[in-house]
């Protein structure tokens, strides 16, 4: 892997992280956000004993697991 490919990967990773962070903020603030794939509304699911907290759509296209400790 050359340096330019590594820089492109880093740039895409940063963008993805920032996009996910913005989505999480909007959903937790109560704003309506749609899944980019299926256009279903994203919702926050609280953590329980079997599953961690996450932001997801009903179909599962978008599934952002949250580390709340």
HELIX and SHEET records of a PDB file:
HELIX    1   1 UNK A    3  UNK A   28  1                                  26    
SHEET    1   A 3 UNK A  43  UNK A  45  0                                        
SHEET    2   A 3 UNK A  54  UNK A  56 -1                                        
SHEET    3   A 3 UNK A  63  UNK A  65 -1                                        
END                                                                             
